[in-house]
Amino acid sequence: DLKELKELTVKERAQEIGIVFQDWQLFPLLTALDNVAQPLRLSGLSAEDAQTRAQQLLVSFGMDGYEDAISIRLSGGQQQR
């Protein structure tokens, strides 16, 4: 169901529109898990649900085991994933 962008609320925009930055836009001193969880929290998930979903996403991108890695210590490919 297509909608005009101007018809979406801010929350709907956050849930429906994705942006891929060339320089990844990671928080350099946060862990991989926290970098994935942060936008989920901003979209309205509770902290606990965001952490759970972030963990699932890391696993789906082959990043399980890197949850506690500080993002600036990850390789470029890992940061991209």
C-alpha positions in Angstrom: 0.0 0.0 0.0 1.8 3.1 -1.2 1.5 6.4 0.6 2.8 9.8 -0.1 5.8 10.7 2.1 4.0 13.8 3.3 1.1 11.6 4.6 3.4 9.7 7.0 3.8 10.7 10.6 7.4 10.9 11.9 7.0 7.5 13.6 5.7 5.9 10.4 8.7 7.4 8.5 11.1 6.0 11.0 9.5 2.6 10.6 9.0 2.6 6.8 12.1 4.3 5.4 15.6 3.1 5.6 18.8 5.0 4.9 22.2 3.5 4.1 25.0 5.9 4.8 28.4 5.4 3.0 30.4 5.9 6.3 28.0 3.6 8.3 27.1 6.3 10.9 28.0 4.1 13.9 28.5 5.4 17.4 32.3 4.7 17.6 32.4 3.8 21.3 29.3 1.7 21.5 29.3 -2.0 21.1 28.0 -3.6 17.9 24.8 -4.7 19.8 24.2 -1.2 21.1 24.7 0.3 17.6 22.0 -2.0 16.2 19.7 -1.6 19.2 19.8 2.2 19.3 17.6 2.9 16.2 15.2 0.2 17.4 14.8 2.0 20.7 14.2 5.3 18.9 11.5 3.6 16.8 9.6 2.8 20.0 10.7 -0.7 21.2 11.5 -1.1 24.8 15.2 -1.4 25.7 14.7 -5.1 26.4 12.9 -5.8 23.1 15.4 -3.7 21.2 18.3 -5.7 22.7 16.6 -9.0 21.8 15.9 -7.9 18.2 19.4 -6.5 17.8 20.8 -9.8 18.9 18.7 -11.6 16.3 19.8 -9.2 13.6 23.5 -9.6 14.4 23.0 -13.4 14.2 21.2 -13.1 10.8 24.2 -11.1 9.4 26.8 -13.5 10.7 27.9 -11.2 13.5 27.1 -13.5 16.5 30.0 -13.4 18.8 30.7 -9.7 18.1 27.9 -8.3 20.3 30.4 -6.7 22.8 32.9 -5.5 20.2 33.4 -1.8 20.1 32.4 -0.6 16.7 35.7 1.2 15.9 37.5 -2.2 16.5 35.4 -3.9 13.8 36.7 -4.3 10.2 35.1 -2.2 7.5 33.0 -5.2 6.3 31.8 -5.9 9.8 30.9 -2.3 10.3 28.9 -2.4 7.0 27.0 -5.5 8.1 
